[in-house]
């Protein structure tokens, strides 16, 4: 009898070994704990986050309705990494966050593949997320909230290598944030002033609107008054946004800013506008343009100690950019008028640009 059962067990294990060796579908073994490895480094104009995580955990969290969730054949895993990138990107970006110098970064999934980690039996997924960044930050906050809902013993080993910011740490259920570095008040002020100036010069609608305002002015005094009202209205809306008193959806400002160019051009082209009406136009649309600028600081962390200083410096940067832009446009308009060139052509071009952008963003 013993010999008979021994032969049966031998046959059973032989068949099991054959199935494993031949790649037949098998269930993916997974214990009650899991591992992940995070590497955050600086690239050329971006921050790269490489996540290596237990494949079972990622599949169960990102695509729980996958009918092949329990299988681990190479074909099934390859099908997952090629066909579920959208689900994986949404899951990773909604459960991890990177803050550079107190501002949230917006990333995207650029690579997803299957890997085999050394000394690990189960397959791993390697996901690469990239976040555009104009400089290496002075401080970085990394928030990680993957897997813990299903496995409270999940562990993530994190390595940060961003210029002078270097750190190795471990994320567990009780500690899901890692903070590296820190900026002084002077560094913060300098950075946000530059951010404000850069945001102004990237806002083509605001630059063209300043030009339209100045083409409707007949003297230096009127030009200064119109520019001052526009700048003051922008500062007011930025202040309201900083205090969480008022804000506007990004989709609304994206459409209303080019619409402001259309309205201003239609009013100025017939040459029927009076100065008081022009001032009202500057104030109204200045408020709307200001809420557009405020989007750059949405998500700014108040916990880092320089929240108010960051907003004040950003507003100062935007205002400095406005002064520069207004001075350049005023000189250009004077030059065009002195050589007999048609200023209404500028107005028509700005209005046409606004119409094209409005149609693109609306539809």
TORKOLTOR-319825 format. One record per residue (C-alpha): residue number from 1; residue in three letters; y, x, z. Coordinates in nm, 4 decimals. Each point is the difference from the previous one (the first is absolute). Example, Ala and Ser with C-alpha at 12.3 -4.5 7.8 and 13.67 -1.06 7.14 Angstrom:
TORKOLTOR-319825
<nr->1	rest->Ala	north->-0.4500	east->1.2300	up->0.7800>
<nr->2	rest->Ser	north->0.3440	east->0.1370	up->-0.0660>
//
This chain:
TORKOLTOR-319825
<nr->1	rest->Unk	north->0.0000	east->0.0000	up->0.0000>
<nr->2	rest->Unk	north->0.2404	east->0.2811	up->0.0879>
<nr->3	rest->Unk	north->-0.0758	east->0.1699	up->-0.3297>
<nr->4	rest->Unk	north->0.0694	east->-0.3263	up->-0.1880>
<nr->5	rest->Unk	north->0.3454	east->-0.0473	up->0.1574>
<nr->6	rest->Unk	north->0.0814	east->0.3669	up->-0.0549>
<nr->7	rest->Unk	north->-0.0658	east->-0.0388	up->-0.3716>
<nr->8	rest->Unk	north->0.2225	east->-0.3122	up->-0.0144>
<nr->9	rest->Unk	north->0.2873	east->0.1793	up->0.1721>
<nr->10	rest->Unk	north->-0.0370	east->0.2961	up->-0.2343>
<nr->11	rest->Unk	north->0.0171	east->-0.2298	up->-0.3032>
<nr->12	rest->Unk	north->0.3060	east->-0.1815	up->0.1430>
<nr->13	rest->Unk	north->0.1976	east->0.3185	up->0.0638>
<nr->14	rest->Unk	north->-0.1011	east->0.1387	up->-0.3386>
<nr->15	rest->Unk	north->0.1387	east->-0.3106	up->-0.1723>
<nr->16	rest->Unk	north->0.3192	east->0.0144	up->0.2061>
<nr->17	rest->Unk	north->0.0490	east->0.3648	up->-0.0938>
<nr->18	rest->Unk	north->-0.0533	east->-0.0832	up->-0.3655>
<nr->19	rest->Unk	north->0.2654	east->-0.2744	up->0.0133>
<nr->20	rest->Unk	north->0.2539	east->0.2307	up->0.1579>
<nr->21	rest->Unk	north->-0.0718	east->0.2795	up->-0.2440>
<nr->22	rest->Unk	north->0.0188	east->-0.2265	up->-0.3052>
<nr->23	rest->Unk	north->0.3365	east->-0.1501	up->0.0969>
<nr->24	rest->Unk	north->-0.1241	east->-0.3542	up->0.0482>
<nr->25	rest->Unk	north->0.2501	east->-0.2305	up->0.1743>
<nr->26	rest->Unk	north->-0.0038	east->0.0546	up->0.3702>
<nr->27	rest->Unk	north->0.2167	east->-0.1177	up->0.2850>
<nr->28	rest->Unk	north->0.2795	east->0.2291	up->0.1066>
<nr->29	rest->Unk	north->-0.0770	east->0.1311	up->0.3455>
<nr->30	rest->Unk	north->0.2920	east->-0.0167	up->0.2379>
<nr->31	rest->Unk	north->0.0253	east->0.0442	up->0.3721>
<nr->32	rest->Unk	north->0.2470	east->-0.1453	up->0.2469>
<nr->33	rest->Unk	north->0.2475	east->0.2836	up->-0.0416>
<nr->34	rest->Unk	north->0.1615	east->0.1475	up->-0.3099>
<nr->35	rest->Unk	north->0.2191	east->0.2878	up->-0.1053>
<nr->36	rest->Unk	north->0.3023	east->0.0594	up->-0.2186>
<nr->37	rest->Unk	north->0.2008	east->0.3079	up->-0.0907>
<nr->38	rest->Unk	north->0.3694	east->-0.0134	up->-0.0926>
<nr->39	rest->Unk	north->0.1977	east->0.2782	up->-0.1642>
<nr->40	rest->Unk	north->0.3761	east->-0.0428	up->-0.0508>
<nr->41	rest->Unk	north->0.1787	east->0.2627	up->-0.2082>
<nr->42	rest->Unk	north->0.3108	east->0.0493	up->-0.2131>
<nr->43	rest->Unk	north->0.0008	east->-0.0043	up->-0.3796>
<nr->44	rest->Unk	north->0.2775	east->0.0405	up->-0.2552>
<nr->45	rest->Unk	north->0.2195	east->-0.3014	up->0.0720>
<nr->46	rest->Unk	north->-0.2647	east->-0.1904	up->0.1930>
<nr->47	rest->Unk	north->-0.2130	east->-0.0027	up->0.3136>
<nr->48	rest->Unk	north->-0.3755	east->-0.0121	up->-0.0571>
<nr->49	rest->Unk	north->-0.2394	east->-0.1691	up->0.2392>
<nr->50	rest->Unk	north->-0.3696	east->0.0707	up->-0.0564>
<nr->51	rest->Unk	north->-0.2352	east->-0.2251	up->0.1962>
<nr->52	rest->Unk	north->-0.3732	east->0.0684	up->0.0218>
<nr->53	rest->Unk	north->-0.1743	east->-0.2911	up->0.1658>
<nr->54	rest->Unk	north->-0.3520	east->-0.1327	up->0.0481>
<nr->55	rest->Unk	north->-0.0767	east->-0.1905	up->-0.3212>
<nr->56	rest->Unk	north->-0.1609	east->-0.2904	up->0.1842>
<nr->57	rest->Unk	north->0.3097	east->-0.0525	up->0.2158>
<nr->58	rest->Unk	north->0.2338	east->0.0000	up->-0.2983>
<nr->59	rest->Unk	north->-0.2156	east->-0.2380	up->-0.2018>
<nr->60	rest->Unk	north->-0.0485	east->-0.2394	up->0.2913>
<nr->61	rest->Unk	north->0.3740	east->-0.0114	up->0.0701>
<nr->62	rest->Unk	north->0.1476	east->0.0071	up->-0.3520>
<nr->63	rest->Unk	north->-0.2619	east->-0.2070	up->-0.1857>
<nr->64	rest->Unk	north->-0.1980	east->-0.1991	up->0.2585>
<nr->65	rest->Unk	north->-0.1175	east->-0.2524	up->-0.2606>
<nr->66	rest->Unk	north->-0.1593	east->0.2617	up->-0.2235>
<nr->67	rest->Unk	north->-0.3564	east->-0.1264	up->-0.0649>
<nr->68	rest->Unk	north->-0.1250	east->0.3602	up->-0.0035>
<nr->69	rest->Unk	north->0.1569	east->0.0856	up->0.3360>
<nr->70	rest->Unk	north->-0.3355	east->0.1014	up->0.1506>
<nr->71	rest->Unk	north->-0.1079	east->0.2309	up->-0.2825>
<nr->72	rest->Unk	north->0.0744	east->0.3692	up->-0.0313>
<nr->73	rest->Unk	north->-0.1355	east->0.1055	up->-0.3375>
<nr->74	rest->Unk	north->0.2233	east->0.2319	up->-0.2045>
<nr->75	rest->Unk	north->0.0511	east->-0.2768	up->-0.2577>
<nr->76	rest->Unk	north->0.1192	east->-0.2495	up->0.2616>
<nr->77	rest->Unk	north->0.2364	east->0.2487	up->0.1630>
<nr->78	rest->Unk	north->0.1429	east->0.1076	up->-0.3354>
<nr->79	rest->Unk	north->0.0540	east->-0.3630	up->-0.0938>
<nr->80	rest->Unk	north->0.1886	east->-0.0521	up->0.3255>
<nr->81	rest->Unk	north->0.2412	east->0.2931	up->-0.0431>
<nr->82	rest->Unk	north->0.0763	east->-0.0942	up->-0.3606>
<nr->83	rest->Unk	north->0.0197	east->-0.3762	up->0.0392>
<nr->84	rest->Unk	north->0.1524	east->-0.0492	up->0.3448>
<nr->85	rest->Unk	north->0.3037	east->0.2285	up->-0.0117>
<nr->86	rest->Unk	north->0.2397	east->-0.2920	up->0.0372>
<nr->87	rest->Unk	north->-0.1758	east->-0.1287	up->0.3117>
<nr->88	rest->Unk	north->-0.0198	east->0.3489	up->0.1477>
<nr->89	rest->Unk	north->0.3678	east->0.0707	up->-0.0694>
<nr->90	rest->Unk	north->0.1075	east->-0.3263	up->0.1634>
<nr->91	rest->Unk	north->-0.2174	east->0.0621	up->0.3055>
<nr->92	rest->Unk	north->0.1109	east->0.3593	up->0.0519>
<nr->93	rest->Unk	north->0.3716	east->-0.0639	up->-0.0515>
<nr->94	rest->Unk	north->-0.0037	east->-0.3052	up->0.2273>
<nr->95	rest->Unk	north->-0.1819	east->0.1812	up->0.2813>
<nr->96	rest->Unk	north->0.1677	east->0.3423	up->-0.0100>
<nr->97	rest->Unk	north->0.3670	east->0.0976	up->0.0090>
<nr->98	rest->Unk	north->0.1957	east->0.3195	up->-0.0550>
<nr->99	rest->Unk	north->0.3555	east->0.0383	up->0.1290>
<nr->100	rest->Unk	north->0.2006	east->0.3017	up->-0.1159>
<nr->101	rest->Unk	north->0.3188	east->0.0608	up->0.1988>
<nr->102	rest->Unk	north->-0.0335	east->-0.3522	up->0.1444>
<nr->103	rest->Unk	north->-0.0180	east->-0.1712	up->-0.3418>
<nr->104	rest->Unk	north->-0.3196	east->-0.1655	up->-0.1271>
<nr->105	rest->Unk	north->-0.1527	east->0.1521	up->-0.3126>
<nr->106	rest->Unk	north->-0.1436	east->-0.2090	up->-0.2815>
<nr->107	rest->Unk	north->-0.3239	east->0.1375	up->-0.1395>
<nr->108	rest->Unk	north->-0.2613	east->-0.0729	up->-0.2617>
<nr->109	rest->Unk	north->-0.3668	east->0.0830	up->-0.0488>
<nr->110	rest->Unk	north->-0.0393	east->0.2749	up->-0.2595>
<nr->111	rest->Unk	north->-0.3674	east->0.0904	up->0.0357>
<nr->112	rest->Unk	north->-0.3194	east->-0.1425	up->0.1486>
<nr->113	rest->Unk	north->-0.3423	east->0.1606	up->-0.0221>
<nr->114	rest->Unk	north->-0.3342	east->0.0473	up->0.1736>
<nr->115	rest->Unk	north->-0.0606	east->0.3274	up->0.1844>
<nr->116	rest->Unk	north->-0.2667	east->0.1442	up->0.2238>
<nr->117	rest->Unk	north->0.1339	east->0.1656	up->0.3138>
<nr->118	rest->Unk	north->-0.1736	east->0.3071	up->0.1331>
<nr->119	rest->Unk	north->-0.2289	east->-0.0789	up->0.2951>
<nr->120	rest->Unk	north->0.0407	east->-0.3752	up->-0.0597>
<nr->121	rest->Unk	north->-0.2951	east->-0.2071	up->-0.1211>
<nr->122	rest->Unk	north->0.1931	east->-0.3058	up->-0.1148>
<nr->123	rest->Unk	north->0.2251	east->0.0027	up->-0.3093>
<nr->124	rest->Unk	north->0.3768	east->0.0157	up->0.0463>
<nr->125	rest->Unk	north->0.2898	east->-0.1347	up->-0.2040>
<nr->126	rest->Unk	north->0.2980	east->0.2221	up->-0.0770>
<nr->127	rest->Unk	north->0.3241	east->-0.1891	up->-0.0618>
<nr->128	rest->Unk	north->0.3231	east->0.1731	up->-0.1015>
<nr->129	rest->Unk	north->0.3313	east->-0.1730	up->0.0728>
<nr->130	rest->Unk	north->0.3321	east->0.1420	up->-0.1199>
<nr->131	rest->Unk	north->0.3428	east->-0.0838	up->0.1414>
<nr->132	rest->Unk	north->0.3188	east->0.0970	up->-0.1890>
<nr->133	rest->Unk	north->0.2257	east->0.2143	up->0.2213>
<nr->134	rest->Unk	north->0.3153	east->0.1856	up->-0.0990>
<nr->135	rest->Unk	north->-0.0515	east->0.2702	up->0.2629>
<nr->136	rest->Unk	north->-0.2410	east->0.1279	up->0.2609>
<nr->137	rest->Unk	north->0.0797	east->-0.2092	up->0.3096>
<nr->138	rest->Unk	north->0.1138	east->0.1355	up->0.3341>
<nr->139	rest->Unk	north->-0.2114	east->-0.2579	up->0.1803>
<nr->140	rest->Unk	north->-0.3055	east->-0.2039	up->-0.0936>
<nr->141	rest->Unk	north->-0.1690	east->-0.2986	up->0.1596>
<nr->142	rest->Unk	north->-0.3501	east->-0.0940	up->-0.1129>
<nr->143	rest->Unk	north->-0.1429	east->-0.3379	up->0.1018>
<nr->144	rest->Unk	north->-0.3704	east->-0.0629	up->-0.0628>
<nr->145	rest->Unk	north->-0.1766	east->-0.3313	up->0.0557>
<nr->146	rest->Unk	north->-0.3183	east->0.0171	up->-0.2087>
<nr->147	rest->Unk	north->-0.3468	east->-0.1131	up->0.1129>
<nr->148	rest->Unk	north->0.0895	east->-0.0564	up->0.3671>
<nr->149	rest->Unk	north->-0.0470	east->-0.3770	up->-0.0351>
<nr->150	rest->Unk	north->-0.3686	east->0.0555	up->-0.0734>
<nr->151	rest->Unk	north->-0.0633	east->0.3317	up->0.1769>
<nr->152	rest->Unk	north->0.1982	east->0.0827	up->0.3126>
<nr->153	rest->Unk	north->-0.1606	east->0.3455	up->0.0105>
<nr->154	rest->Unk	north->0.1339	east->0.1014	up->-0.3403>
<nr->155	rest->Unk	north->0.1545	east->0.3511	up->-0.0027>
<nr->156	rest->Unk	north->0.2471	east->0.1488	up->-0.2473>
<nr->157	rest->Unk	north->0.0642	east->0.3762	up->-0.0037>
<nr->158	rest->Unk	north->0.3530	east->0.0583	up->-0.1317>
<nr->159	rest->Unk	north->0.1559	east->0.3161	up->-0.1438>
<nr->160	rest->Unk	north->0.3723	east->0.0074	up->-0.0840>
<nr->161	rest->Unk	north->0.1398	east->0.2849	up->-0.2090>
<nr->162	rest->Unk	north->0.3545	east->-0.0791	up->-0.1146>
<nr->163	rest->Unk	north->0.2062	east->0.3167	up->-0.0154>
<nr->164	rest->Unk	north->0.0866	east->0.0813	up->0.3603>
<nr->165	rest->Unk	north->-0.1723	east->-0.3160	up->0.1216>
<nr->166	rest->Unk	north->-0.3540	east->0.0961	up->0.0912>
<nr->167	rest->Unk	north->-0.2342	east->-0.1840	up->0.2303>
<nr->168	rest->Unk	north->-0.3656	east->-0.0790	up->0.0578>
<nr->169	rest->Unk	north->-0.0801	east->-0.3133	up->0.1961>
<nr->170	rest->Unk	north->-0.2601	east->-0.2691	up->0.0549>
<nr->171	rest->Unk	north->0.0614	east->-0.3732	up->-0.0408>
<nr->172	rest->Unk	north->-0.2115	east->-0.2399	up->0.2045>
<nr->173	rest->Unk	north->0.0213	east->-0.3685	up->0.0851>
<nr->174	rest->Unk	north->0.2329	east->0.0596	up->0.2948>
<nr->175	rest->Unk	north->0.2274	east->0.2409	up->-0.1922>
<nr->176	rest->Unk	north->0.0806	east->-0.1036	up->-0.3560>
<nr->177	rest->Unk	north->0.3323	east->0.1795	up->-0.0562>
<nr->178	rest->Unk	north->0.0725	east->0.3673	up->-0.0577>
<nr->179	rest->Unk	north->0.3553	east->0.1338	up->0.0110>
<nr->180	rest->Unk	north->0.0885	east->0.3462	up->-0.1270>
<nr->181	rest->Unk	north->0.3340	east->0.1792	up->0.0192>
<nr->182	rest->Unk	north->0.3438	east->-0.1388	up->0.0721>
<nr->183	rest->Unk	north->0.3525	east->0.0099	up->-0.1404>
<nr->184	rest->Unk	north->0.3262	east->0.0751	up->0.1791>
<nr->185	rest->Unk	north->0.3029	east->-0.2271	up->-0.0181>
<nr->186	rest->Unk	north->0.1676	east->0.2335	up->-0.2505>
<nr->187	rest->Unk	north->-0.3096	east->0.0093	up->-0.2208>
<nr->188	rest->Unk	north->-0.0287	east->-0.3781	up->0.0127>
<nr->189	rest->Unk	north->0.3665	east->-0.0545	up->-0.0848>
<nr->190	rest->Unk	north->-0.0097	east->0.2481	up->-0.2871>
<nr->191	rest->Unk	north->-0.3175	east->-0.1502	up->-0.1428>
<nr->192	rest->Unk	north->0.1227	east->-0.3600	up->0.0078>
<nr->193	rest->Unk	north->0.3418	east->0.0874	up->-0.1435>
<nr->194	rest->Unk	north->-0.1789	east->0.1623	up->-0.2932>
<nr->195	rest->Unk	north->-0.2312	east->-0.2999	up->-0.0219>
<nr->196	rest->Unk	north->0.2998	east->-0.2338	up->-0.0190>
<nr->197	rest->Unk	north->0.1723	east->0.2038	up->-0.2717>
<nr->198	rest->Unk	north->-0.3228	east->0.0234	up->-0.1973>
<nr->199	rest->Unk	north->-0.0638	east->-0.3737	up->0.0344>
<nr->200	rest->Unk	north->0.3473	east->-0.0763	up->-0.1366>
<nr->201	rest->Unk	north->-0.0399	east->0.2199	up->-0.3056>
<nr->202	rest->Unk	north->-0.3440	east->-0.1441	up->-0.0704>
<nr->203	rest->Unk	north->0.1450	east->-0.3523	up->0.0083>
<nr->204	rest->Unk	north->0.1167	east->-0.0292	up->-0.3589>
<nr->205	rest->Unk	north->0.1065	east->-0.3640	up->0.0493>
<nr->206	rest->Unk	north->0.2369	east->0.0972	up->0.2818>
<nr->207	rest->Unk	north->0.1474	east->0.2877	up->-0.2011>
<nr->208	rest->Unk	north->0.0649	east->-0.2281	up->-0.2969>
<nr->209	rest->Unk	north->0.1469	east->-0.2704	up->0.2228>
<nr->210	rest->Unk	north->0.2529	east->0.2491	up->0.1390>
<nr->211	rest->Unk	north->0.0952	east->0.0849	up->-0.3575>
<nr->212	rest->Unk	north->0.0473	east->-0.3678	up->-0.0854>
<nr->213	rest->Unk	north->0.2222	east->-0.0514	up->0.3037>
<nr->214	rest->Unk	north->0.2210	east->0.2931	up->-0.0947>
<nr->215	rest->Unk	north->0.0367	east->-0.1148	up->-0.3611>
<nr->216	rest->Unk	north->0.1533	east->-0.3205	up->0.1341>
<nr->217	rest->Unk	north->0.2651	east->0.1868	up->0.2024>
<nr->218	rest->Unk	north->0.3427	east->0.0848	up->-0.1391>
<nr->219	rest->Unk	north->0.1160	east->0.2657	up->0.2448>
<nr->220	rest->Unk	north->-0.1247	east->0.2627	up->0.2409>
<nr->221	rest->Unk	north->0.0891	east->-0.2273	up->0.2911>
<nr->222	rest->Unk	north->-0.2108	east->-0.2831	up->-0.1386>
<nr->223	rest->Unk	north->-0.2876	east->0.2375	up->-0.0723>
<nr->224	rest->Unk	north->0.0041	east->0.1337	up->0.3567>
<nr->225	rest->Unk	north->0.0113	east->-0.3522	up->0.1425>
<nr->226	rest->Unk	north->-0.2902	east->-0.1256	up->-0.2139>
<nr->227	rest->Unk	north->-0.2141	east->0.3038	up->0.0792>
<nr->228	rest->Unk	north->0.0816	east->-0.0290	up->0.3719>
<nr->229	rest->Unk	north->-0.0975	east->-0.3679	up->0.0130>
<nr->230	rest->Unk	north->-0.3255	east->0.0707	up->-0.1851>
<nr->231	rest->Unk	north->-0.0814	east->0.2906	up->0.2341>
<nr->232	rest->Unk	north->0.0929	east->-0.2010	up->0.3086>
<nr->233	rest->Unk	north->-0.2220	east->-0.2897	up->-0.1039>
<nr->234	rest->Unk	north->-0.2912	east->0.2376	up->-0.0556>
<nr->235	rest->Unk	north->0.0514	east->0.1516	up->0.3459>
<nr->236	rest->Unk	north->0.0100	east->-0.3474	up->0.1531>
<nr->237	rest->Unk	north->-0.3298	east->-0.1093	up->-0.1534>
<nr->238	rest->Unk	north->-0.1619	east->0.3322	up->0.0944>
<nr->239	rest->Unk	north->0.1159	east->-0.0504	up->0.3583>
<nr->240	rest->Unk	north->-0.1376	east->-0.3553	up->0.0051>
<nr->241	rest->Unk	north->-0.3325	east->0.1292	up->-0.1296>
<nr->242	rest->Unk	north->-0.0091	east->0.2802	up->0.2590>
<nr->243	rest->Unk	north->0.0558	east->-0.2495	up->0.2810>
<nr->244	rest->Unk	north->-0.2628	east->-0.2377	up->-0.1432>
<nr->245	rest->Unk	north->0.2627	east->-0.2725	up->-0.0262>
<nr->246	rest->Unk	north->-0.0489	east->-0.0612	up->-0.3720>
<nr->247	rest->Unk	north->-0.1970	east->0.1346	up->-0.2907>
<nr->248	rest->Unk	north->-0.1157	east->-0.1065	up->-0.3453>
<nr->249	rest->Unk	north->-0.3384	east->0.0145	up->-0.1719>
<nr->250	rest->Unk	north->-0.0430	east->0.2938	up->-0.2346>
<nr->251	rest->Unk	north->-0.0945	east->-0.2351	up->-0.2838>
<nr->252	rest->Unk	north->0.3324	east->-0.1830	up->0.0374>
<nr->253	rest->Unk	north->0.2191	east->0.3098	up->0.0026>
<nr->254	rest->Unk	north->-0.1930	east->0.1446	up->-0.2947>
<nr->255	rest->Unk	north->0.1147	east->-0.2982	up->-0.2077>
<nr->256	rest->Unk	north->0.3466	east->-0.0538	up->0.1459>
<nr->257	rest->Unk	north->0.1257	east->0.3562	up->-0.0541>
<nr->258	rest->Unk	north->-0.0282	east->-0.0057	up->-0.3816>
<nr->259	rest->Unk	north->0.1353	east->-0.3560	up->0.0106>
<nr->260	rest->Unk	north->0.3139	east->0.1370	up->0.1662>
<nr->261	rest->Unk	north->0.0611	east->0.2144	up->-0.3095>
<nr->262	rest->Unk	north->-0.0324	east->-0.3016	up->-0.2281>
<nr->263	rest->Unk	north->0.2442	east->-0.2056	up->0.2091>
<nr->264	rest->Unk	north->0.2568	east->0.2794	up->0.0262>
<nr->265	rest->Unk	north->-0.0157	east->0.0746	up->-0.3735>
<nr->266	rest->Unk	north->0.0403	east->-0.3674	up->-0.0958>
<nr->267	rest->Unk	north->0.3030	east->-0.0294	up->0.2263>
<nr->268	rest->Unk	north->0.1670	east->0.3241	up->-0.1087>
<nr->269	rest->Unk	north->-0.0631	east->-0.0077	up->-0.3751>
<nr->270	rest->Unk	north->0.2337	east->-0.2958	up->-0.0742>
<nr->271	rest->Unk	north->0.2656	east->0.1842	up->0.2052>
<nr->272	rest->Unk	north->0.0788	east->-0.3155	up->0.1950>
<nr->273	rest->Unk	north->-0.0811	east->0.1212	up->0.3512>
<nr->274	rest->Unk	north->0.2707	east->0.0490	up->0.2609>
<nr->275	rest->Unk	north->-0.0053	east->0.2664	up->0.2670>
<nr->276	rest->Unk	north->-0.0739	east->-0.2386	up->0.2884>
<nr->277	rest->Unk	north->-0.3032	east->-0.1323	up->-0.1822>
<nr->278	rest->Unk	north->-0.1120	east->0.3577	up->-0.0671>
<nr->279	rest->Unk	north->0.0235	east->0.0797	up->0.3716>
<nr->280	rest->Unk	north->-0.2127	east->-0.3045	up->0.0811>
<nr->281	rest->Unk	north->-0.2540	east->0.1153	up->-0.2558>
<nr->282	rest->Unk	north->-0.0092	east->0.3457	up->0.1604>
<nr->283	rest->Unk	north->-0.0569	east->-0.1470	up->0.3459>
<nr->284	rest->Unk	north->-0.2685	east->-0.2493	up->-0.0997>
<nr->285	rest->Unk	north->-0.2082	east->0.2323	up->-0.2109>
<nr->286	rest->Unk	north->0.0626	east->0.2900	up->0.2374>
<nr->287	rest->Unk	north->-0.1911	east->-0.1921	up->0.2664>
<nr->288	rest->Unk	north->-0.2904	east->-0.0566	up->-0.2380>
<nr->289	rest->Unk	north->-0.0064	east->0.3621	up->-0.1166>
<nr->290	rest->Unk	north->0.0003	east->0.1102	up->0.3637>
<nr->291	rest->Unk	north->-0.3164	east->-0.1959	up->0.0738>
<nr->292	rest->Unk	north->-0.1536	east->0.1750	up->-0.2992>
<nr->293	rest->Unk	north->0.0842	east->0.3384	up->0.1531>
<nr->294	rest->Unk	north->-0.1419	east->-0.1119	up->0.3355>
<nr->295	rest->Unk	north->-0.3482	east->-0.0211	up->-0.1501>
<nr->296	rest->Unk	north->-0.0163	east->0.3810	up->0.0150>
<nr->297	rest->Unk	north->-0.0025	east->-0.0154	up->0.3814>
<nr->298	rest->Unk	north->-0.2208	east->-0.3037	up->0.0551>
<nr->299	rest->Unk	north->-0.2824	east->0.1036	up->0.2316>
<nr->300	rest->Unk	north->0.2036	east->0.2742	up->0.1706>
<nr->301	rest->Unk	north->-0.1612	east->0.0695	up->0.3364>
<nr->302	rest->Unk	north->0.2283	east->-0.0760	up->0.2922>
<nr->303	rest->Unk	north->-0.2292	east->0.1891	up->0.2384>
<nr->304	rest->Unk	north->0.0941	east->0.3455	up->-0.1273>
<nr->305	rest->Unk	north->0.3340	east->0.0128	up->0.1842>
<nr->306	rest->Unk	north->0.2462	east->0.0263	up->-0.2889>
<nr->307	rest->Unk	north->-0.0115	east->-0.3527	up->-0.1385>
<nr->308	rest->Unk	north->0.3746	east->-0.0681	up->0.0244>
<nr->309	rest->Unk	north->0.0917	east->0.3517	up->-0.1129>
<nr->310	rest->Unk	north->-0.2266	east->-0.0371	up->-0.3037>
<nr->311	rest->Unk	north->0.1656	east->-0.3233	up->-0.1111>
<nr->312	rest->Unk	north->0.3520	east->0.1327	up->0.0601>
<nr->313	rest->Unk	north->-0.0753	east->0.3168	up->-0.1959>
<nr->314	rest->Unk	north->-0.1551	east->-0.2018	up->-0.2826>
<nr->315	rest->Unk	north->0.3062	east->-0.2270	up->-0.0209>
<nr->316	rest->Unk	north->0.2258	east->0.3069	up->-0.0022>
<nr->317	rest->Unk	north->-0.2059	east->0.1456	up->-0.2845>
<nr->318	rest->Unk	north->0.0255	east->-0.3186	up->-0.2060>
<nr->319	rest->Unk	north->0.3767	east->-0.0142	up->0.0571>
<nr->320	rest->Unk	north->0.0387	east->0.3659	up->-0.0978>
<nr->321	rest->Unk	north->-0.1928	east->-0.0681	up->-0.3188>
<nr->322	rest->Unk	north->0.2243	east->-0.2989	up->-0.0727>
<nr->323	rest->Unk	north->0.3133	east->0.2125	up->0.0366>
<nr->324	rest->Unk	north->-0.1377	east->0.2596	up->-0.2408>
<nr->325	rest->Unk	north->-0.1124	east->-0.2615	up->-0.2521>
<nr->326	rest->Unk	north->0.3309	east->-0.1897	up->0.0149>
<nr->327	rest->Unk	north->0.2004	east->0.3200	up->-0.0518>
<nr->328	rest->Unk	north->-0.2086	east->0.0994	up->-0.3029>
<nr->329	rest->Unk	north->0.0176	east->-0.3458	up->-0.1557>
<nr->330	rest->Unk	north->0.3748	east->-0.0287	up->0.0614>
<nr->331	rest->Unk	north->0.0641	east->0.3320	up->-0.1737>
<nr->332	rest->Unk	north->-0.2279	east->-0.0967	up->-0.2902>
<nr->333	rest->Unk	north->0.1713	east->-0.3380	up->-0.0467>
<nr->334	rest->Unk	north->0.3452	east->0.1628	up->0.0037>
<nr->335	rest->Unk	north->-0.1170	east->0.2467	up->-0.2630>
<nr->336	rest->Unk	north->-0.1398	east->-0.2738	up->-0.2231>
<nr->337	rest->Unk	north->0.3212	east->-0.2001	up->0.0241>
<nr->338	rest->Unk	north->0.2142	east->0.3050	up->-0.0738>
<nr->339	rest->Unk	north->-0.1854	east->0.0750	up->-0.3244>
<nr->340	rest->Unk	north->-0.0057	east->-0.3616	up->-0.1091>
<nr->341	rest->Unk	north->-0.3698	east->-0.0656	up->0.0490>
<nr->342	rest->Unk	north->-0.1200	east->-0.3523	up->0.0702>
<nr->343	rest->Unk	north->-0.0682	east->-0.0647	up->0.3677>
<nr->344	rest->Unk	north->-0.1439	east->-0.3466	up->-0.0783>
<nr->345	rest->Unk	north->-0.2846	east->0.1811	up->-0.1767>
<nr->346	rest->Unk	north->-0.0988	east->0.1464	up->0.3386>
<nr->347	rest->Unk	north->0.0140	east->-0.3441	up->0.1552>
<nr->348	rest->Unk	north->-0.2160	east->-0.1494	up->-0.2737>
<nr->349	rest->Unk	north->-0.2527	east->0.2840	up->0.0261>
<nr->350	rest->Unk	north->-0.0282	east->-0.0442	up->0.3786>
<nr->351	rest->Unk	north->-0.0443	east->-0.3754	up->-0.0384>
<nr->352	rest->Unk	north->-0.2670	east->0.0464	up->-0.2675>
<nr->353	rest->Unk	north->-0.1819	east->0.2501	up->0.2208>
<nr->354	rest->Unk	north->0.0096	east->-0.2492	up->0.2872>
<nr->355	rest->Unk	north->-0.1393	east->-0.2748	up->-0.2234>
<nr->356	rest->Unk	north->-0.2903	east->0.2157	up->-0.1177>
<nr->357	rest->Unk	north->-0.0880	east->0.1120	up->0.3539>
<nr->358	rest->Unk	north->0.0311	east->-0.3566	up->0.1314>
<nr->359	rest->Unk	north->-0.2395	east->-0.1318	up->-0.2641>
<nr->360	rest->Unk	north->-0.2493	east->0.2804	up->0.0633>
<nr->361	rest->Unk	north->-0.0001	east->-0.0465	up->0.3781>
<nr->362	rest->Unk	north->-0.0053	east->-0.3789	up->-0.0189>
<nr->363	rest->Unk	north->-0.2854	east->-0.0306	up->-0.2438>
//
